[in-house]
Amino acid sequence: MMKLAAIPIALLLLCSIADATAGDGRLVYTQICRACHDTGVAGAPVLGDKTAWSPRIQGGVDTLLQSALRGKGGMPPKGGNAGLTDEQIRDAVEYMVAQVR
């Protein structure tokens, strides 16, 4: 029953994020990514934690982007939102990286 209750919430998030335009990295982060990256759920590097992000950034933004697109560890592809475009994911990754530079 709990899973059924989550479906309308997920659909609402999907619809609201589908309206995001290029350059909305902060919006994508706020609506999707923060669920894990604000608290470190499933090993996600916390936004603003330079120690956690530094080795990831050294691998390059393109490597981070591929991890976000394909999924890595506990993170599903596109943060679990298949409706996001690759450009929206790139914007979100660049937003997160900018918070520790």
N, C-alpha and C positions, 0 to 999 in steps of 0.2 A: 504494500500500500504506500509506503514511504517513497518508493521509486516512482510510482505514478504521480505523486504530488510534486516531484522534482521536474517532471516533464514540462509543465507550463512555465516554470521559472526558466528552464534552459531555453525554451522557445522564445521567451521574452528577451533574454539576453542576446540570443542569436539575431533576432529582428532589430534590436536597438544597435547592435554593433555593425550590422550590415549597412547602416546608413553612414558610418564613419567614412571620411574621405582620406585621401593621401595626406600624410603629415600629421595624422591624428594619433601618434604613438602614445601620447599620454592618455588619450581616451581609451584606446585599446587596452593599455596597461590597467587603467582604473576599472574597466568593465570585465576584463577577463583575467589578466596575468596576476593582479594583486591578490587574488584568492590564495595563491601559494607563495608568491614572492614578497608579500608583506610579512609573512610569519615563518617562512622556511619549510613549509609542508613538503614532505617527501624528499628532503634534501635540496629544495630549490634555494639558490642563493638569494638572500634577502636584499631588496632594493637598497642601495646606498652602502652596503657592506663591502668596502674596498678589498678587504682580505679575501673574501669569498669570490669576488668578481675578477680580481687581478689575474689569476692564472687562466681564467676563461677568456679574458680580453686579449691576453698575450697570444692566444691561438687565432685571433682575428675575428672581426665582426662577421665575416662570411661563414666562419665555422660556427659561431653562435647562431647565426640565421639558420643554417642547415639543421642544427640541433632543435631549434624551435619549430621548423617546418616538419621535420621527420619524427620528432619526439626523442626523448633521451631519459633514461632512468625512469623516474616516476612521472615524468611529464609526457602527456600524450601529444601526438602531432597537432600543431597549431593550438596548443593549450587546451585541446578538447573542443575547439570550435572550428569545424571544417568549413564554415561559411566565411571565414576570414580569408582575404586575398594574401598572396605572398608579400605584396607591398605593405599591407597593414601589419603583417608580422615583422617585416623589416623595420617599419617605423617604431613598433613597440620595442624591438631589440635595441635600436639606436637610442630611444628614450631611456631605457634602463642603463645602457652603457654610459650615457651622458651624466647620469646621476652619480657616478663614481669617478669621473675624470676631472 
